[in-house]
Structure formats: structure tokens, C-alpha cells
Amino acid sequence: MSLLKYVDRKNTNCAKWDGLEHSFSRGDLLAMWVADMDFEVPECVSDALKSYIEMGAFGYYIPPADYFNAFIDWERRYHGYEVKREWMRFAPGVVPAFNWLVQILAGEGEAVAVMPPVYYPFMKAVENNDRRLVEVPLLLTDAGYAMDYESFEEAIVREDVKAFIFCSPHNPIGRVWKKDEIRRVLDICKRHNVYVISDEIHHDIIMSGHTHIPSATVSTSYDDILVTLTAATKTFNLAAVQNSIVIIPDENIRAKWDAFAQGISVTGGNAFGYVAVQAAYERGRPWFEELLGVVEGNYKYLRDRLEAELPEVRVADLEGTYLMWIDLSAYVNTEEDTQELMENKCGIAVDYGAWFGGNKYAGCIRVNLATSRENIETAADRIIKALKQS
Ligand SMILES: Cc1ncc(COP(=O)(O)O)c(C=O)c1O
């Protein structure tokens, strides 16, 4: 029996489906944008929440040792990362966490680097906090996307970069960075005293044949420049409970984080988040393994159909995340044309390439694969039909 249950999320205050009208030209699009899933959480999570709700008293809450242990066990078991309880801090999301870290680790007007195409809240975190954005685009090679180490180091020196927001695995292009790649980029940062904010929220969604390497496990010599951010959010479809984990092995950085968190009085989250996340890490693995198979199957299905029927479409290899990066620039080149194609001709809402780093990516789209095969088939049919007619 399948553990994974598709759920129709329309009319549930769902950002992805009920937010279409607000963010796109129409409300009746097939929603394949926001990075969450159209699946119910594992039953162990709903059961834990139900029994907590049935208990009925919702006064101030202390997260139990079992919450921390559940995460520590998960990291040890599935990522070979030995996290210590005292390194762990709370944030109500990875996005708030990197926004705070930008303020903690770089001063106003100081430079923070990112590698586009990348999750657009990285850029906003720098700009909205009045830090200086330094973009070092990934290189598109015959073997796929790669980091441009030379330009990165040059930019660090030229712009006096203080911090780097690293996306590992990398949204939207789906790379799972190899140990040597991580080591090279961390070595550069270490050489120039650049703090690294390693966003590893997608760390569990790894396709077969690939392994996620937590930045912190590459060498403890990076501890004094490194903060890792992760969560059960992507793994278990728990964005709405707003519970994420900040890992800070270095006591000086921890002291800065603590002073900041105390200054804004956000040192812990709501009880429901802790209850849900603990249950997911303790008992959600079988559900998650089924999910991984579905994501990989959806990826292969969509890739194979697009490649067979539209040879000019280029699909990035999916190594990790449930987000598929598709280059349609043989057909569309501007954001307007891509929008016209996706919204008016295909009736599909996607994340547009331009959001991840400007016009250079305007012919690309990011498609969310964490949905039913039926939705993936519909998307394939519509994209193929629209592009064959164009
Ligand atoms: C790289 C990355 N970081 C963070 C987030 C969201 O984090 P949160 O919902 O915990 O703020 C996402 C969601 O898509 C993401 O792709």
C-alpha cells in the first residue's frame, strides 16, 4: 500500500494553488511553481499533531531533548554528520535565518556573494538588508553547471566580500555538489575570511547515484567560517509549521547569533512545529523513501518526453531537489515570451528563469516535480503541444 497520498490543495489557503491569481495572470493554471508538495505529510506527523491537539493545553512550550535527538540521529544516519546539541539554534524558516545571518556576518554596505541562477530570496536577503550584492554566475559546461572558482575568488578580493550564501544542493539547477567542489569553494572562503551560509534545505532530496555532502563534514577547519541551515520543510512537506535548524559549530559565531536572536526575541518556535518535525525525523523515513522514488520517476518521465519530442529543449540533469530546470531558449528568449508560452498557451504556473538571476535565464523555467504523475503528464502534453505549434 502506498504511503504517499496526493491531496487536492485548492481552497486550503495554499500559496501554490490559491495564490495563483495573485502572482500570475490567471487563477486556473496548473500550479508547478512554489517548492512544496501536493502530498499529505506522513501519517506519523498528523498523528503526533492530533494527539498534541487532543491534549488541549497550548501554553508556553519547551522543545524536548527528543526533538534535538531526532534531528541529530537523522543527520548521523543519513548524512554522516555528527551534530552537537549545543550547536543547534532555531529559526522560523531558512529564509529568515539567512536574512539574519546576512545582518550578523556582514556590515551595512558590505558585500555578500551569491552564485546565480539561484533561489531568488538569496539576492533579496542581501539587497533588503542594505548589503552589497556580488553575483558570480555558475558556468554552463558540457557536463552541466559548475562553480566558477576563479571569478569567485577574484570577486571576493575585488569587492571585499564578507559572506557567501551557498546553495547545496543548488536550487534551481539541481546540482548536488561533490566533495571536491565544496572543498574548493570553502578553501577560497577560508583564505579570504569569508563567512559561508550553507543553505542545505534540500539535503535529503537526492537522486540515486548522488550523495549530499554537508559542507561541515568536508573538514572541521571550516568551522570558524561556516553556518549550516536546514529543515524538515522540503523533506516532509512541512513549510507551514515554520521550524528550521541553524547549525553553528563555532562559539564566536554562535555568540553573535545568540545576541541577534535575543535582540529580536526569537529564540524558539511554536509547539506544533517541534511536534511535527520530531515525528517526521523519528518515524517518517519510509514515507520519504517512497517520495524520492516518485520524484525521480516524475523527473525521468518529463525529461524523456521532452527530449524525445522537443530535441531543442535542454533539461538539466537532476541530481537533487524536486525542482527541474528546463531551458526553452530555442523557442522563447524574453521573460514576456516565456510567460506568454507557459501561462497562455500551456496554462501552467512555473518559476521563471529570470527570477533566479535576470534576463540571462529568461528562456528557462523551473518545474516542481513533487506532484502526481497525472499532473506531470498534463504538463508534458501541454508543453509539447504548445512548442510544436510555435
Ligand atoms: C534553497 C532554499 N532555501 C530556503 C527555502 C525556503 O526556506 P523556508 O521555507 O524554511 O524559509 C527554499 C524553498 O524553496 C529553498 O529552495
The ligand as an ORCA input file, in Angstrom:
! r2SCAN-3c Opt
* xyz 0 1
  C      17.372     26.970     -1.238
  C      16.141     27.257     -0.422
  N      16.260     27.806      0.791
  C      15.180     28.052      1.560
  C      13.902     27.771      1.117
  C      12.700     28.064      1.955
  O      13.000     28.058      3.304
  P      11.936     28.309      4.433
  O      10.574     27.970      3.916
  O      12.386     27.430      5.544
  O      12.059     29.772      4.796
  C      13.731     27.208     -0.146
  C      12.380     26.929     -0.680
  O      12.192     26.704     -1.827
  C      14.881     26.933     -0.930
  O      14.777     26.384     -2.149
*
